[in-house]
Amino acid sequence: MVRMVSDSAFIEQLVQTAHLAAWQAGQVIKQQNSQPRKVKSKGFRDLVTQTDLAAQLAAVKVITERFHDHLIYAEEDPRIKPSADGRWPIPDGVVWVIDPLDGTSNYVSQLPLVGVSVGAVIDGVPVAGAIYDPLGNELFEGGLGRGATLNGRPLQPLAIVALEDSMISMDFARDPEIRARAVASFAALSPRCRTLRTLGSAALALAYVAAGRLQAYLHFNLQPWDVGAGAVMIRETGGELRSPEGAIWQLEQVAVMAGHPELLDQIGAVIASAT
């Protein structure tokens, strides 16, 4: 990994590929947004549409044309599953993590908060990524050592914001027990922060944290493609990703909180007392 992550030209190639893959998937979403949704259920509270599948094909095509030997973890690939302990095994080498339409429930309800997330990971470490909001025409991207941008403009370092002045975003897992933990955390944080928001798209929420629109994001059950791209942008703007218990987050983990390190200290203490 040392050689690849220190190769700035290679990282730039990954960023450019993530950018194009996210943009191409986003064009599919734009084109199909006015059409009737064809919705299927993948499981409990888990929906998929024809647009998810078509957008994934568009993103994967960009990557495979440029990098034939890279692995791809994409949300709508039924072969990609967590291990028995619930963690996600991430192979060594370069792995692409793709969520072709993050916020499917929003999309089904015609709520215009959806995003495409395309991240590149080397030996389990997110190093490049793009998050595209096709309906809002915003493209966030970042690469290890090259910073993060929004529509080509550099994002500024995260500001230190006290918990009582913070806007925090959370989303709720499908599993009832995990959702109950999120509800308890929501209730504990609510009187302590300025306000809470639930966007329904982890990718957009992470991008918004990197852009300073939100101060933190918390979720107890995510997949690698939800976080892979956003993790790069958070870190490149001076933020951290941790487990809710406070340890440094790893891509194989399902629970994550992201934001400025000083704010995460405060959030972690609050949710520890609630859960």
PAZAPA-4460 file (N, C-alpha, C; in steps of 0.05 Angstrom, whole numbers, plus 32768, in hexadecimal, padded with zeros to 4 digits):
% residues 275
    n_x    n_y    n_z   ca_x   ca_y   ca_z    c_x    c_y    c_z   seq   type   mol
   8010   7FE8   8000   8000   8000   8000   8011   8019   8000     1      M     A
   8028   8019   800D   8038   8031   8010   803E   803E   7FF6     2      V     A
   8046   802D   7FE2   804D   8039   7FC8   8035   8046   7FBB     3      R     A
   801E   8038   7FBB   8007   8042   7FAD   7FFC   805C   7FBA     4      M     A
   7FFA   805C   7FD5   7FEE   8074   7FE2   8001   808B   7FE2     5      V     A
   801B   8086   7FDD   802E   809D   7FDB   8032   80A6   7FBE     6      S     A
   8025   8099   7FAC   8027   809F   7F8F   8011   80B3   7F89     7      D     A
   8018   80CD   7F89   8003   80E2   7F85   7FF6   80E0   7F69     8      S     A
   8005   80D8   7F55   7FFA   80D6   7F3A   7FE5   80BF   7F3A     9      A     A
   7FEA   80A9   7F48   7FD6   8094   7F49   7FBD   809C   7F58    10      F     A
   7FC1   80AA   7F6F   7FAA   80B4   7F7E   7F99   80C7   7F6C    11      I     A
   7FA7   80D8   7F5D   7F98   80EA   7F4B   7F88   80DA   7F36    12      E     A
   7F93   80C5   7F2C   7F85   80B4   7F19   7F6B   80A9   7F26    13      Q     A
   7F6E   80A0   7F3F   7F57   8095   7F4D   7F42   80AA   7F51    14      L     A
   7F4A   80C2   7F59   7F37   80D8   7F5D   7F28   80DE   7F43    15      V     A
   7F37   80E0   7F2E   7F2B   80E7   7F14   7F17   80D1   7F0B    16      Q     A
   7F1E   80B8   7F11   7F0C   80A2   7F0A   7EF3   80A2   7F1B    17      T     A
   7EF7   80A7   7F35   7EE0   80A9   7F47   7ECD   80C0   7F3E    18      A     A
   7ED9   80D6   7F37   7ECA   80ED   7F2D   7EB9   80E5   7F15    19      H     A
   7EC5   80D9   7F01   7EB7   80D2   7EE9   7EA2   80BD   7EEE    20      L     A
   7EA9   80A9   7EFE   7E96   8093   7F04   7E7D   809E   7F12    21      A     A
   7E81   80B0   7F26   7E6B   80BC   7F34   7E5A   80CD   7F22    22      A     A
   7E67   80DC   7F11   7E59   80EE   7EFF   7E48   80DE   7EEB    23      W     A
   7E53   80C9   7EE0   7E44   80B8   7ECD   7E2C   80AB   7EDA    24      Q     A
   7E30   80A1   7EF2   7E19   8095   7F00   7E04   80AB   7F06    25      A     A
   7E0D   80C3   7F0C   7DFB   80D9   7F12   7DEA   80E1   7EF9    26      G     A
   7DF6   80DE   7EE1   7DE7   80E5   7EC9   7DD0   80D1   7EC5    27      Q     A
   7DD4   80B8   7ECD   7DBF   80A4   7ECC   7DA8   80AC   7EDF    28      V     A
   7DAF   80B5   7EF7   7D9B   80BD   7F0A   7D8C   80D5   7EFF    29      I     A
   7D9A   80E8   7EF4   7D8C   8100   7EE9   7D79   80F8   7ED3    30      K     A
   7D82   80E6   7EC1   7D71   80DF   7EAA   7D58   80CF   7EB3    31      Q     A
   7D5B   80BF   7EC8   7D44   80AF   7ED0   7D33   80BB   7EE6    32      Q     A
   7D3C   80D2   7EF0   7D2E   80DE   7F07   7D11   80E5   7F01    33      N     A
   7D0A   80EC   7EE8   7CEF   80F3   7EE1   7CDE   80DB   7ED9    34      S     A
   7CEA   80C4   7ED9   7CDC   80AC   7ED0   7CCF   809E   7EE8    35      Q     A
   7CBB   808D   7EE4   7CAF   807E   7EFA   7CC4   806B   7F07    36      P     A
   7CC4   8069   7F21   7CD7   8058   7F2F   7CCE   803B   7F2E    37      R     A
   7CE0   8029   7F27   7CDB   800D   7F29   7CE9   8003   7F41    38      K     A
   7CDA   7FFD   7F56   7CE5   7FF8   7F71   7CE2   7FDB   7F78    39      V     A
   7CF8   7FD0   7F83   7CF7   7FB5   7F8E   7D02   7FB6   7FAB    40      K     A
   7CFC   7FA1   7FBA   7D07   7F9F   7FD5   7D1D   7F8A   7FD6    41      S     A
   7D34   7F93   7FE1   7D4B   7F80   7FE5   7D4A   7F73   8000    42      K     A
   7D39   7F7D   8012   7D38   7F73   802D   7D28   7F87   803E    43      G     A
   7D29   7F83   8058   7D1A   7F94   806B   7D23   7FB1   8069    44      F     A
   7D11   7FC3   8061   7D16   7FE0   805F   7D2D   7FE5   804B    45      R     A
   7D30   7FD5   8037   7D47   7FD7   8025   7D3D   7FD6   8008    46      D     A
   7D3D   7FED   7FFA   7D31   7FEF   7FE0   7D47   7FF2   7FCA    47      L     A
   7D40   7FEA   7FB2   7D51   7FEE   7F9B   7D40   7FF5   7F83    48      V     A
   7D4A   8007   7F72   7D3B   800F   7F5A   7D4B   8008   7F41    49      T     A
   7D3E   800B   7F2A   7D4D   8006   7F11   7D63   801B   7F0E    50      Q     A
   7D60   8032   7F1A   7D74   8047   7F18   7D8D   8040   7F27    51      T     A
   7D8A   8033   7F3F   7DA2   802A   7F4E   7DB3   8018   7F3C    52      D     A
   7DA5   8005   7F2F   7DB4   7FF1   7F1F   7DC1   7FFE   7F07    53      L     A
   7DB2   8010   7EF9   7DBD   801D   7EE1   7DD4   802F   7EE8    54      A     A
   7DD2   803E   7EFF   7DE7   8050   7F07   7E00   8040   7F0F    55      A     A
   7DFC   8029   7F1B   7E13   8018   7F23   7E22   800E   7F0A    56      Q     A
   7E13   8006   7EF6   7E20   7FFD   7EDD   7E31   8013   7ED1    57      L     A
   7E27   802C   7ED2   7E35   8042   7EC6   7E4F   8048   7ED5    58      A     A
   7E4E   8047   7EF0   7E66   804C   7F00   7E7B   8036   7EFC    59      A     A
   7E72   801D   7EFD   7E84   8006   7EFB   7E91   8006   7EDF    60      V     A
   7E83   800E   7ECB   7E8E   800E   7EB0   7EA6   8021   7EAE    61      K     A
   7EA4   8038   7EBB   7EBA   804C   7EBB   7ED3   803F   7EC8    62      V     A
   7ECF   8032   7EDE   7EE5   8028   7EED   7EF3   8010   7EDF    63      I     A
   7EE2   7FFE   7ED5   7EEE   7FE6   7EC9   7EFC   7FED   7EAF    64      T     A
   7EF3   8002   7EA1   7F01   800A   7E89   7F1D   8015   7E8E    65      E     A
   7F21   8020   7EA6   7F3A   802C   7EAD   7F4C   8019   7EBD    66      R     A
   7F40   8009   7ECE   7F4F   7FF7   7EE0   7F43   7FDB   7EE0    67      F     A
   7F4E   7FCA   7ECF   7F43   7FAF   7ECB   7F48   7F9E   7EE4    68      H     A
   7F5D   7FA3   7EF3   7F64   7F91   7F09   7F5B   7F9A   7F24    69      D     A
   7F4B   7FAF   7F26   7F42   7FB8   7F40   7F28   7FAA   7F48    70      H     A
   7F25   7FA4   7F62   7F0D   7F99   7F6C   7EF8   7FAE   7F6F    71      L     A
   7EDE   7FA6   7F6D   7EC8   7FB9   7F70   7EB4   7FAE   7F84    72      I     A
   7EAF   7FBE   7F99   7E99   7FB8   7FAC   7E83   7FCC   7FA6    73      Y     A
   7E6D   7FC3   7F9B   7E57   7FD5   7F94   7E3E   7FCB   7FA2    74      A     A
   7E2D   7FDE   7FAA   7E17   7FD7   7FBC   7E03   7FC3   7FAF    75      E     A
   7DFF   7FC6   7F95   7DEB   7FB5   7F88   7DF6   7F9B   7F7D    76      E     A
   7E0E   7F94   7F86   7E1A   7F7A   7F7F   7E13   7F66   7F95    77      D     A
   7E02   7F53   7F91   7DF9   7F41   7FA6   7E0F   7F2F   7FB1    78      P     A
   7E26   7F2E   7FA3   7E3C   7F1D   7FAC   7E4C   7F2A   7FC3    79      R     A
   7E48   7F44   7FC7   7E57   7F52   7FDC   7E48   7F51   7FF6    80      I     A
   7E53   7F43   8009   7E44   7F40   8023   7E58   7F43   803A    81      K     A
   7E4D   7F4B   8051   7E5E   7F4C   8069   7E65   7F30   8073    82      P     A
   7E79   7F2E   8084   7E81   7F14   8090   7E6D   7F0E   80A7    83      S     A
   7E70   7EF7   80B3   7E5D   7EEE   80C7   7E5C   7F00   80DF    84      A     A
   7E72   7F0F   80E5   7E72   7F21   80FC   7E67   7F3C   80F6    85      D     A
   7E5E   7F40   80DD   7E52   7F59   80D5   7E65   7F6D   80C9    86      G     A
   7E7F   7F67   80CA   7E92   7F7A   80BE   7E96   7F74   80A1    87      R     A
   7EA0   7F87   8092   7EA4   7F85   8075   7EC1   7F7E   806F    88      W     A
   7EC7   7F67   8065   7EE3   7F60   805E   7EEC   7F71   8045    89      P     A
   7F01   7F80   8049   7F0B   7F90   8033   7F26   7F85   802A    90      I     A
   7F28   7F7A   8012   7F41   7F6E   8009   7F57   7F82   8006    91      P     A
   7F70   7F78   8006   7F86   7F8A   8000   7F86   7F93   7FE3    92      D     A
   7F96   7FA6   7FDC   7F97   7FB1   7FC1   7F82   7FC7   7FBE    93      G     A
   7F7C   7FCE   7FA5   7F69   7FE3   7FA0   7F4D   7FD8   7F9E    94      V     A
   7F3B   7FE3   7FAD   7F1F   7FDA   7FAD   7F0E   7FF4   7FA9    95      V     A
   7EFC   7FF3   7F96   7EE9   8009   7F92   7ECF   8003   7FA1    96      W     A
   7EC5   8016   7FB0   7EAC   8013   7FBF   7E98   8027   7FB4    97      V     A
   7E82   801C   7FAA   7E6F   802C   7F9A   7E53   802A   7FA5    98      I     A
   7E47   8041   7FAB   7E2A   8042   7FB0   7E1F   8053   7F99    99      D     A
   7E11   8046   7F86   7E09   8054   7F6E   7DF2   8067   7F72   100      P     A
   7DE2   8063   7F88   7DCC   8075   7F8E   7DC7   8074   7FAC   101      L     A
   7DD5   8085   7FBA   7DD3   8085   7FD7   7DBB   8097   7FDF   102      D     A
   7DA8   808B   7FEC   7D8F   8099   7FF2   7D78   808F   7FE1   103      G     A
   7D77   8074   7FDD   7D63   8068   7FCC   7D47   806E   7FD7   104      T     A
   7D43   806D   7FF1   7D28   8073   7FFC   7D20   8090   7FF6   105      S     A
   7D34   80A2   7FF7   7D2E   80BE   7FEF   7D26   80BE   7FD1   106      N     A
   7D35   80B0   7FC1   7D30   80B0   7FA4   7D14   80A5   7F9E   107      Y     A
   7D0D   808F   7FAB   7CF3   8083   7FA7   7CDC   8096   7FAE   108      V     A
   7CE1   80A6   7FC3   7CCD   80BA   7FCC   7CCF   80D5   7FBE   109      S     A
   7CE1   80D7   7FAA   7CE7   80EF   7F9B   7CF0   8106   7FAD   110      Q     A
   7CFF   80FF   7FC2   7D0C   8112   7FD3   7D28   8116   7FC7   111      L     A
   7D2F   812E   7FBE   7D48   8132   7FAF   7D61   8134   7FC0   112      P     A
   7D65   811F   7FD0   7D7E   811D   7FE0   7D8A   8102   7FDA   113      L     A
   7D99   8100   7FC4   7DA5   80E7   7FBC   7DC2   80EC   7FB2   114      V     A
   7DD3   80D9   7FB5   7DEE   80DD   7FAC   7DFA   80C3   7FA1   115      G     A
   7E0E   80C7   7F91   7E1F   80B1   7F87   7E39   80B2   7F97   116      V     A
   7E42   809C   7FA2   7E5B   809B   7FB1   7E6E   8086   7FA4   117      S     A
   7E85   808F   7F9B   7E99   807E   7F8F   7EB4   8083   7F9D   118      V     A
   7EBE   806E   7FAB   7ED7   8071   7FBA   7EEB   805C   7FB1   119      G     A
   7F04   8063   7FB4   7F1A   8050   7FAE   7F29   804B   7FC9   120      A     A
   7F2E   8032   7FCE   7F3B   8029   7FE7   7F54   8019   7FE1   121      V     A
   7F69   801F   7FEF   7F82   800F   7FEC   7F89   8002   8006   122      I     A
   7F89   7FE7   8006   7F8F   7FD7   801E   7F7D   7FE0   8035   123      D     A
   7F64   7FE5   802F   7F50   7FEC   8044   7F4F   8009   804B   124      G     A
   7F60   801A   803F   7F61   8037   8046   7F54   8047   802F   125      V     A
   7F3F   8056   8034   7F34   8067   8020   7F48   807D   8017   126      P     A
   7F4D   807F   7FFD   7F61   8092   7FF3   7F57   80A5   7FDE   127      V     A
   7F3F   809F   7FD2   7F34   80B1   7FBE   7F16   80AD   7FBC   128      A     A
   7F08   80C2   7FB5   7EEC   80BE   7FB3   7EDD   80D6   7FA8   129      G     A
   7EC5   80D1   7F9E   7EB4   80E6   7F94   7E97   80E0   7F9D   130      A     A
   7E89   80F5   7FA5   7E6D   80F4   7FAC   7E5E   8108   7F9B   131      I     A
   7E4B   80FF   7F8C   7E3D   8111   7F79   7E20   8112   7F80   132      Y     A
   7E16   812A   7F83   7DF9   812F   7F86   7DEF   8138   7F6B   133      D     A
   7DE3   8126   7F5B   7DDC   812D   7F40   7DC4   813F   7F3E   134      P     A
   7DB3   813F   7F52   7D9B   8150   7F52   7DA1   816C   7F5C   135      L     A
   7DB6   816F   7F6C   7DC0   8189   7F75   7DD8   8193   7F66   136      G     A
   7DE2   8182   7F54   7DFA   8189   7F44   7E12   8191   7F55   137      N     A
   7E18   8181   7F69   7E30   8185   7F79   7E41   816C   7F79   138      E     A
   7E5B   8170   7F73   7E6D   8159   7F73   7E84   815E   7F86   139      L     A
   7E85   814E   7F9B   7E9A   814F   7FAF   7EAE   813A   7FA8   140      F     A
   7EC8   8140   7FAC   7EDC   812C   7FA7   7EF4   8131   7FB9   141      E     A
   7F04   811C   7FBD   7F1C   811F   7FCE   7F2F   8109   7FC8   142      G     A
   7F48   810E   7FCE   7F5D   80FA   7FCB   7F72   80FD   7FE0   143      G     A
   7F7E   80E7   7FE8   7F91   80E7   7FFE   7FA8   80FB   7FF7   144      L     A
   7FAC   810F   8007   7FC1   8122   8004   7FBB   8138   7FF0   145      G     A
   7FA4   8138   7FE4   7F9D   814D   7FD0   7F86   815E   7FD8   146      R     A
   7F7B   8159   7FF0   7F65   8169   7FFA   7F4A   8160   7FEF   147      G     A
   7F36   8171   7FF4   7F1A   816A   7FEB   7F0E   8183   7FDE   148      A     A
   7EFC   817F   7FCB   7EF1   8195   7FBD   7ED3   8191   7FB9   149      T     A
   7EC5   81A7   7FB3   7EA9   81A7   7FAB   7EA7   81B6   7F91   150      L     A
   7E9F   81A8   7F7C   7E9E   81B3   7F61   7EB8   81C2   7F5A   151      N     A
   7ECE   81B5   7F63   7EE8   81C0   7F5C   7EF4   81D4   7F6F   152      G     A
   7EE4   81DE   7F82   7EED   81F2   7F95   7EF6   81E4   7FAF   153      R     A
   7F0E   81EB   7FB9   7F18   81DD   7FD1   7F06   81E0   7FE9   154      P     A
   7F02   81CB   7FF8   7EF4   81CC   8011   7F07   81D5   8027   155      L     A
   7EFD   81E5   8039   7F0E   81F0   804F   7F10   81DC   8066   156      Q     A
   7F25   81DF   8076   7F27   81CE   808E   7F0F   81D0   80A0   157      P     A
   7F07   81BA   80AD   7EF0   81BB   80BF   7EF5   81CE   80D6   158      L     A
   7EE1   81DD   80DD   7EE3   81EF   80F3   7EDC   81E1   810D   159      A     A
   7EE7   81EA   8123   7EE0   81DF   813E   7EC6   81EC   8146   160      I     A
   7EB2   81DC   8149   7E97   81E5   8151   7E8E   81D6   816A   161      V     A
   7E85   81E5   817E   7E7C   81D8   8196   7E63   81C8   8191   162      A     A
   7E5F   81B3   81A1   7E48   81A1   819E   7E2E   81B1   819E   163      L     A
   7E2B   81C4   81B0   7E12   81D3   81B2   7E0D   81E5   8199   164      E     A
   7E21   81E9   8189   7E1E   81F9   8170   7E1E   81E8   8157   165      D     A
   7E1E   81CE   815A   7E22   81BC   8144   7E07   81B1   8138   166      S     A
   7E07   81AF   811E   7DF2   81A0   8110   7DFD   8185   8109   167      M     A
   7DF0   8170   8114   7DF9   8155   8111   7DE4   8145   8100   168      I     A
   7DEE   8135   80EF   7DDD   8124   80DE   7DE0   8107   80E7   169      S     A
   7DC9   80F9   80E8   7DC8   80DD   80EE   7DB5   80CF   80DB   170      M     A
   7DB9   80B6   80D5   7DA6   80A6   80C6   7DA1   808D   80D7   171      D     A
   7D8B   807F   80D0   7D82   8069   80E1   7D83   804F   80D2   172      F     A
   7D8F   803B   80DF   7D93   8021   80D2   7D79   8013   80CE   173      A     A
   7D79   7FFF   80BD   7D60   7FEF   80B8   7D5B   7FDC   80CF   174      R     A
   7D70   7FD0   80DA   7D6C   7FBD   80F0   7D60   7FCA   8108   175      D     A
   7D4B   7FBE   8114   7D3D   7FCB   812A   7D4E   7FD1   8142   176      P     A
   7D60   7FBE   8149   7D71   7FC2   8161   7D85   7FD9   815D   177      E     A
   7D91   7FD9   8145   7DA4   7FEE   813F   7D96   8009   813D   178      I     A
   7D7E   8009   8131   7D6E   8021   812F   7D67   802C   814B   179      R     A
   7D61   801A   815E   7D5B   8023   8179   7D74   8031   8186   180      A     A
   7D8C   8027   8180   7DA4   8034   818A   7DA7   8050   817E   181      R     A
   7DA1   8052   8164   7DA2   806D   8157   7D8E   8080   8163   182      A     A
   7D76   8076   8168   7D61   8087   8174   7D6A   8091   8190   183      V     A
   7D76   807F   81A0   7D7F   8087   81BA   7D95   809C   81B8   184      A     A
   7DA7   8099   81A5   7DBC   80AD   81A1   7DB1   80C7   8197   185      S     A
   7D9D   80C6   8186   7D90   80DE   817C   7D83   80ED   8193   186      F     A
   7D76   80DF   81A5   7D69   80EC   81BB   7D7D   80F8   81CE   187      A     A
   7D94   80EB   81D2   7DA9   80F5   81E4   7DB6   810E   81D8   188      A     A
   7DBB   810E   81BE   7DC8   8124   81B2   7DB6   813C   81AE   189      L     A
   7D9C   8137   81AB   7D8A   814D   81A4   7D8B   8165   81B6   190      S     A
   7D8B   8162   81D1   7D8D   817A   81E2   7DA8   8186   81E4   191      P     A
   7DBC   8178   81DA   7DD8   8180   81DD   7DE3   818F   81C5   192      R     A
   7DD7   818B   81AD   7DE2   8198   8195   7DCE   81AD   818B   193      C     A
   7DD6   81BC   8177   7DC3   81D0   816C   7DAB   81C4   815F   194      R     A
   7DB0   81B0   814E   7D9A   81A1   8142   7DA4   8188   8135   195      T     A
   7D92   8176   812E   7D98   815C   8121   7D8A   815B   8107   196      L     A
   7D95   814D   80F4   7D89   8149   80D9   7D8D   812C   80D1   197      R     A
   7D78   8122   80C3   7D7A   8107   80B6   7D76   810B   8098   198      T     A
   7D8B   8107   8089   7D8A   810C   806C   7D83   80F4   805C   199      L     A
   7D88   80DC   8066   7D82   80C4   8056   7D97   80BD   8042   200      G     A
   7DAE   80CA   8043   7DC4   80C4   8031   7DDE   80C8   8041   201      S     A
   7DEB   80B2   8048   7E04   80B4   8057   7E1A   80C2   8047   202      A     A
   7E1A   80BD   802C   7E2F   80C8   801B   7E2C   80E7   801B   203      A     A
   7E14   80F1   8017   7E11   810E   8017   7E17   811A   8033   204      L     A
   7E0F   810C   8048   7E14   8117   8063   7E32   8119   8068   205      A     A
   7E41   8105   8060   7E5E   8106   8064   7E6A   811C   8053   206      L     A
   7E61   8120   803B   7E6B   8136   802A   7E64   8151   8037   207      A     A
   7E4D   8153   8043   7E45   816C   804F   7E56   8172   8068   208      Y     A
   7E5E   815C   8076   7E70   8161   808D   7E8A   816C   8083   209      V     A
   7E95   815F   806E   7EAE   8169   8063   7EAC   8186   8059   210      A     A
   7E95   818E   8050   7E91   81A9   8046   7E89   81BD   805B   211      A     A
   7E86   81B3   8074   7E80   81C5   808A   7E63   81CC   808D   212      G     A
   7E51   81BF   807E   7E35   81C4   807F   7E29   81B6   8098   213      R     A
   7E33   819F   809E   7E2D   8190   80B6   7E46   818E   80C6   214      L     A
   7E43   818B   80E1   7E5B   8188   80F1   7E62   816B   80F7   215      Q     A
   7E4F   8159   80F5   7E55   813D   80FA   7E40   812B   80EE   216      A     A
   7E47   8112   80EA   7E35   80FE   80E0   7E38   80E4   80F0   217      Y     A
   7E22   80D7   80F6   7E22   80BF   8106   7E0F   80AA   80FA   218      L     A
   7E19   8091   80F8   7E09   807B   80EE   7E14   8061   80FA   219      H     A
   7E02   804F   8103   7E0B   8037   8110   7E0C   801E   80FE   220      F     A
   7E05   8022   80E4   7E05   800A   80D3   7E07   8012   80B5   221      N     A
   7E20   8016   80AD   7E25   801E   8091   7E36   8008   8083   222      L     A
   7E38   800B   8069   7E48   7FF9   8059   7E60   8008   804D   223      Q     A
   7E74   7FFA   8043   7E8C   8008   803A   7E87   801D   8024   224      P     A
   7E74   8017   8013   7E6E   802A   7FFD   7E5F   8043   8006   225      W     A
   7E54   8042   801E   7E48   805A   8029   7E5D   806E   8033   226      D     A
   7E74   8064   803B   7E87   8075   8049   7EA2   8078   803A   227      V     A
   7EA8   8067   8028   7EC3   8066   801C   7ECB   8081   8010   228      G     A
   7EBA   808E   8000   7EC1   80A7   7FF4   7EC0   80BE   8008   229      A     A
   7EAC   80BF   8019   7EAA   80D4   802D   7EC0   80D4   8041   230      G     A
   7ECB   80BD   8047   7EE0   80BB   805B   7EF9   80CB   8052   231      A     A
   7EFF   80CA   8038   7F16   80D9   802D   7F12   80F7   8032   232      V     A
   7EFA   8100   802B   7EF5   811D   802D   7EF5   8127   804A   233      M     A
   7EEA   8117   805C   7EEA   811E   8078   7F07   8121   8082   234      I     A
   7F17   810D   807C   7F33   810E   8085   7F43   8124   8078   235      R     A
   7F3E   8129   805E   7F4D   813E   8050   7F45   815A   805A   236      E     A
   7F2F   815D   8068   7F27   8177   8073   7F2D   8179   8091   237      T     A
   7F3C   8166   809B   7F44   8167   80B7   7F32   8159   80CB   238      G     A
   7F1E   814A   80C0   7F0C   813B   80D2   7F16   811F   80D7   239      G     A
   7F07   8111   80E7   7F0D   80F5   80ED   7EF4   80E4   80EA   240      E     A
   7EF8   80CA   80E7   7EE2   80B6   80E8   7EE9   80A3   80FE   241      L     A
   7ED6   809F   8110   7EDA   808D   8126   7EC2   807A   8129   242      R     A
   7EC6   8065   8138   7EB0   8055   8141   7EA1   8064   8156   243      S     A
   7E88   805F   815C   7E7A   806D   8171   7E87   806A   818C   244      P     A
   7E97   8055   8190   7EA5   8052   81A9   7EBF   8062   81AB   245      E     A
   7EC6   806F   8194   7EDD   8081   8195   7EF6   8077   8187   246      G     A
   7EF7   805E   817F   7F0E   8053   8171   7F10   805E   8155   247      A     A
   7F27   805E   8149   7F2A   8066   812D   7F1B   8053   811C   248      I     A
   7F0A   805E   810B   7EF9   804E   80F9   7F08   8040   80E3   249      W     A
   7F00   8027   80DD   7F0B   8018   80C7   7EF4   8012   80B3   250      Q     A
   7EFB   8010   809A   7EE6   800D   8085   7ED5   7FF4   8089   251      L     A
   7EE0   7FE0   8095   7ED1   7FC7   809A   7EBB   7FCA   80AF   252      E     A
   7EBC   7FDF   80BE   7EA9   7FE3   80D4   7E8F   7FF0   80CA   253      Q     A
   7E79   7FEA   80D7   7E5F   7FF3   80CE   7E56   800D   80DC   254      V     A
   7E60   8013   80F3   7E58   802B   8102   7E6D   8040   8100   255      A     A
   7E65   8059   80FC   7E78   806F   80F8   7E6D   8089   8101   256      V     A
   7E7E   809A   810C   7E78   80B6   8110   7E8F   80C6   8104   257      M     A
   7E88   80DC   80F7   7E9B   80EC   80E8   7E98   8109   80EF   258      A     A
   7EAF   8117   80F1   7EAE   8134   80F6   7EC9   813D   8101   259      G     A
   7ECA   8155   810C   7EE2   8160   8118   7EE9   814F   8131   260      H     A
   7F02   8148   8135   7F09   8137   814C   7EFF   8142   8167   261      P     A
   7F00   815C   816B   7EF7   8166   8185   7ED9   8163   8189   262      E     A
   7ECA   8166   8174   7EAD   8162   8176   7EA7   8144   8179   263      L     A
   7EB5   8132   816C   7EB0   8116   816F   7EB5   810D   818C   264      L     A
   7EC8   811A   819A   7ECC   8113   81B6   7EB3   8118   81C6   265      D     A
   7EA6   812F   81C0   7E8D   8136   81CF   7E76   8124   81C7   266      Q     A
   7E73   811F   81AD   7E5D   810E   81A4   7E60   80F1   81B0   267      I     A
   7E78   80E7   81AF   7E7D   80CC   81B9   7E76   80CA   81D6   268      G     A
   7E7B   80DE   81E6   7E74   80DD   8203   7E56   80DD   8206   269      A     A
   7E48   80EC   81F6   7E2B   80ED   81F9   7E1E   80D3   81F1   270      V     A
   7E26   80C7   81DB   7E18   80AE   81D3   7E21   8097   81E4   271      I     A
   7E39   8098   81F0   7E41   8083   8202   7E2F   8082   821A   272      A     A
   7E26   8099   8223   7E14   809A   823B   7DF8   8091   8234   273      S     A
   7DF1   8092   821A   7DD6   808C   8211   7DD2   806F   8208   274      A     A
   7DE8   8062   81FF   7DE5   8048   81F4   7DF7   8033   8203   275      T     A
***
